Amino acid sequence: MYFGSIETLEQTKRQYPPAIARALQYLKDNREQFLSMDAGVYPIEGQQIYAQVVNLETKKKEDTRPEVHRKYIDVQFSVEGNERIGFAADTGNNAVDEDLAAEKDIIFYKQAENEMELLMQPGQFAVFFPEDVHRPGCQNKSQAHLRKVIVKVSTEAL
């Protein structure tokens, strides 16, 4: 998992694999447009790298489920509002709540062993690999509107 600010991308992007650096550069280059873009899917490099612009209301942590993806890496970028994202290493000890890996590349767990939290604010990003459990969309102090962009990077692009 990586965590950072789009403001310091020029200083840090050499640390990331090239496909992740391209995803982050897309976020930086389009940061201002994300507020006015319609929610939806936007191709960047076909099915290898694409963006999902989403609007949501944050929920209590206990009302969200931890998740993992096996075929895509999530680059989650906060545009407006803030959220807490739980994260943990996928130890193999988490009970599966719902397995949609074949249809939607997502597995939901009932809980996440050794879960920690990030407070995501506008301009910050978090990169979650297939071995990273994450629980996005959790409220900070109270329910809030959130606009975010999730760039999906195929593991094959690495």
Sine and cosine of phi, psi and omega as CSV:
sin_phi,cos_phi,sin_psi,cos_psi,sin_omega,cos_omega
0.00,0.00,0.67,-0.75,0.12,-0.99
-0.89,-0.45,0.50,-0.86,0.08,-1.00
-0.65,-0.76,0.68,-0.73,0.02,-1.00
-0.16,-0.99,-0.12,-0.99,0.01,-1.00
-0.89,-0.45,0.66,-0.75,0.03,-1.00
-0.90,0.44,-0.39,0.92,0.01,-1.00
-0.91,0.42,-0.47,0.88,-0.04,-1.00
-0.96,-0.28,0.29,0.96,-0.07,-1.00
-0.85,0.53,-0.65,0.76,-0.03,-1.00
-0.86,0.52,-0.58,0.82,-0.01,-1.00
-0.99,0.17,-0.40,0.91,-0.14,-0.99
-0.92,-0.38,-0.24,0.97,-0.17,-0.98
-0.90,0.43,-0.37,0.93,0.04,-1.00
-0.92,0.39,-0.28,0.96,0.00,-1.00
-0.98,0.18,-0.27,0.96,-0.12,-0.99
-0.99,-0.14,0.48,-0.88,0.14,-0.99
-0.84,0.54,0.52,-0.86,-0.08,-1.00
-0.79,0.61,-0.66,0.75,-0.01,-1.00
-0.91,0.41,-0.60,0.80,0.04,-1.00
-0.94,0.35,-0.65,0.76,0.03,-1.00
-0.88,0.47,-0.62,0.79,0.04,-1.00
-0.92,0.40,-0.65,0.76,0.04,-1.00
-0.89,0.46,-0.70,0.72,0.00,-1.00
-0.92,0.39,-0.60,0.80,0.04,-1.00
-0.91,0.42,-0.63,0.77,0.08,-1.00
-0.85,0.53,-0.70,0.71,0.01,-1.00
-0.88,0.47,-0.70,0.71,0.00,-1.00
-0.90,0.43,-0.70,0.72,-0.06,-1.00
-0.92,0.39,-0.46,0.89,-0.09,-1.00
-0.93,-0.36,0.17,0.99,-0.10,-1.00
-0.78,0.63,-0.71,0.70,-0.04,-1.00
-0.94,0.35,-0.55,0.84,-0.04,-1.00
-0.96,0.27,-0.38,0.92,-0.08,-1.00
-0.88,0.47,-0.46,0.89,0.02,-1.00
-0.93,0.36,-0.49,0.87,-0.05,-1.00
-0.97,-0.25,-0.16,0.99,0.00,-1.00
-0.94,0.33,0.55,-0.83,0.12,-0.99
-0.93,0.37,0.53,-0.85,0.13,-0.99
-0.88,0.48,0.64,-0.77,0.00,-1.00
0.41,-0.91,-0.17,-0.99,-0.06,-1.00
-0.96,-0.27,0.71,-0.71,-0.03,-1.00
-0.78,-0.63,0.88,-0.47,0.01,-1.00
-0.93,0.36,0.62,-0.79,0.10,-1.00
-0.91,-0.40,-0.82,0.57,0.10,-0.99
-0.73,-0.68,0.91,0.41,0.00,-1.00
0.86,0.51,-0.70,-0.72,0.03,-1.00
-1.00,0.09,-0.11,0.99,0.02,-1.00
-0.96,0.29,-0.66,0.76,0.03,-1.00
-0.59,-0.81,0.84,-0.54,0.05,-1.00
-0.54,-0.84,0.34,-0.94,-0.06,-1.00
-0.93,-0.38,0.57,-0.82,0.13,-0.99
-0.87,-0.50,0.89,-0.46,0.09,-1.00
-1.00,-0.06,0.83,-0.56,-0.08,-1.00
-0.75,-0.66,0.49,-0.87,0.15,-0.99
-0.88,-0.47,0.67,-0.74,0.05,-1.00
-0.40,-0.92,0.25,-0.97,0.12,-0.99
-0.97,-0.24,0.76,-0.65,0.03,-1.00
-0.92,0.38,0.42,-0.91,-0.03,-1.00
-0.80,-0.61,0.25,-0.97,0.13,-0.99
-0.88,0.47,0.56,-0.83,-0.05,-1.00
-0.81,0.59,-0.67,0.74,-0.03,-1.00
-0.93,0.37,-0.20,0.98,0.04,-1.00
-0.99,-0.14,0.12,0.99,0.06,-1.00
-0.88,-0.48,0.29,-0.96,-0.01,-1.00
-0.85,-0.52,0.64,-0.77,0.11,-0.99
-0.92,0.39,0.50,-0.86,-0.08,-1.00
-0.61,-0.79,0.32,-0.95,0.14,-0.99
-0.64,-0.77,0.38,-0.92,0.08,-1.00
-0.80,-0.61,0.60,-0.80,-0.04,-1.00
-0.97,-0.26,-0.50,0.87,-0.07,-1.00
-0.99,-0.13,-0.38,0.92,-0.06,-1.00
-0.79,-0.61,0.52,-0.85,0.13,-0.99
-1.00,-0.08,0.66,-0.75,0.05,-1.00
-0.99,-0.12,0.84,-0.55,0.18,-0.98
-0.95,-0.32,0.98,-0.20,-0.08,-1.00
-0.99,-0.12,0.77,-0.64,-0.10,-0.99
-0.78,-0.62,0.81,-0.59,0.00,-1.00
-1.00,0.06,0.83,-0.56,0.00,-1.00
-0.98,-0.20,-0.74,0.67,-0.06,-1.00
-0.55,-0.84,0.68,-0.73,-0.04,-1.00
1.00,0.06,-0.01,-1.00,0.07,-1.00
-0.67,-0.74,0.36,-0.93,-0.02,-1.00
-0.52,-0.85,0.34,-0.94,0.20,-0.98
-0.98,-0.21,0.67,-0.74,0.08,-1.00
-0.86,-0.52,0.87,-0.49,0.12,-0.99
-0.97,0.25,0.53,-0.85,0.06,-1.00
-0.47,-0.88,0.45,-0.89,0.00,-1.00
-0.27,-0.96,0.35,-0.94,0.14,-0.99
-0.95,0.32,0.61,-0.79,0.04,-1.00
-0.99,0.16,0.99,-0.15,-0.09,-1.00
-0.99,0.15,-0.20,0.98,-0.08,-1.00
1.00,0.05,0.01,1.00,-0.03,-1.00
-0.98,-0.19,0.06,1.00,-0.04,-1.00
-1.00,0.03,0.75,-0.66,0.02,-1.00
-0.95,0.31,0.75,-0.67,0.01,-1.00
-0.97,0.26,0.75,-0.66,0.07,-1.00
-1.00,-0.08,-0.65,0.76,0.01,-1.00
-0.41,-0.91,0.79,-0.61,-0.02,-1.00
-0.95,-0.32,0.96,-0.28,0.04,-1.00
-0.90,-0.44,0.46,0.89,-0.08,-1.00
-0.87,0.49,-0.68,0.73,-0.04,-1.00
-0.92,0.38,-0.62,0.78,-0.08,-1.00
-1.00,0.03,-0.66,0.75,-0.17,-0.99
-0.74,-0.67,0.17,0.99,-0.03,-1.00
0.80,0.60,0.74,0.67,0.07,-1.00
-0.54,-0.84,0.69,-0.72,0.12,-0.99
-0.84,-0.54,0.82,-0.58,0.06,-1.00
-0.99,-0.13,0.69,-0.72,0.08,-1.00
-0.97,-0.24,0.35,-0.94,0.07,-1.00
-0.97,0.25,-0.55,0.84,0.01,-1.00
-0.46,-0.89,0.13,-0.99,0.05,-1.00
-0.79,-0.62,0.91,-0.41,0.00,-1.00
-0.89,0.45,0.73,-0.68,0.05,-1.00
0.87,0.49,0.61,0.80,-0.06,-1.00
-0.95,0.32,0.68,-0.73,0.12,-0.99
-0.87,-0.49,0.07,-1.00,-0.03,-1.00
-0.75,-0.67,0.56,-0.83,0.16,-0.99
-0.94,-0.35,0.59,-0.81,0.18,-0.98
-0.98,-0.20,0.93,-0.36,-0.03,-1.00
-1.00,-0.07,0.78,-0.62,0.04,-1.00
-0.82,-0.58,0.30,-0.95,-0.05,-1.00
-0.77,0.64,0.72,-0.69,0.00,-1.00
1.00,-0.07,-0.14,0.99,0.00,-1.00
-0.99,-0.14,0.46,-0.89,0.04,-1.00
-0.72,-0.70,0.41,-0.91,0.12,-0.99
-0.69,-0.73,0.69,-0.73,-0.01,-1.00
-0.92,-0.38,0.85,-0.52,-0.03,-1.00
-0.91,-0.41,0.85,-0.52,0.01,-1.00
-1.00,0.00,0.17,-0.99,-0.01,-1.00
-0.83,0.55,-0.41,0.91,0.01,-1.00
-1.00,-0.01,0.10,0.99,0.00,-1.00
-0.95,-0.30,0.91,-0.42,0.14,-0.99
-0.97,0.23,0.65,-0.76,0.07,-1.00
-0.60,-0.80,0.51,-0.86,-0.02,-1.00
-0.78,-0.62,1.00,0.08,-0.03,-1.00
-0.99,0.17,0.22,-0.98,0.13,-0.99
0.98,0.19,0.32,0.95,0.02,-1.00
-1.00,0.07,0.65,-0.76,-0.02,-1.00
-0.94,0.34,0.46,-0.89,0.05,-1.00
-0.99,0.11,-0.99,0.14,0.04,-1.00
-0.97,-0.25,-0.51,0.86,0.03,-1.00
-0.45,-0.89,0.19,-0.98,0.01,-1.00
-0.86,0.51,0.64,-0.77,-0.04,-1.00
-0.54,-0.84,0.45,-0.89,0.11,-0.99
-0.97,0.25,0.62,-0.78,-0.04,-1.00
-0.70,-0.71,0.72,-0.69,0.19,-0.98
-0.88,-0.47,0.78,-0.63,0.00,-1.00
-0.58,-0.82,0.28,-0.96,0.08,-1.00
-0.84,-0.54,0.75,-0.66,0.07,-1.00
-0.91,-0.41,0.91,-0.40,0.08,-1.00
-1.00,-0.05,0.83,-0.56,0.01,-1.00
-0.99,-0.12,0.83,-0.55,0.00,-1.00
-0.89,-0.45,0.88,-0.47,0.01,-1.00
-0.88,0.48,0.66,-0.75,0.06,-1.00
-0.88,0.47,-0.41,0.91,0.05,-1.00
-0.93,0.36,-0.38,0.92,-0.01,-1.00
-0.97,0.25,-0.26,0.97,0.02,-1.00
-0.98,0.22,0.00,0.00,0.00,0.00
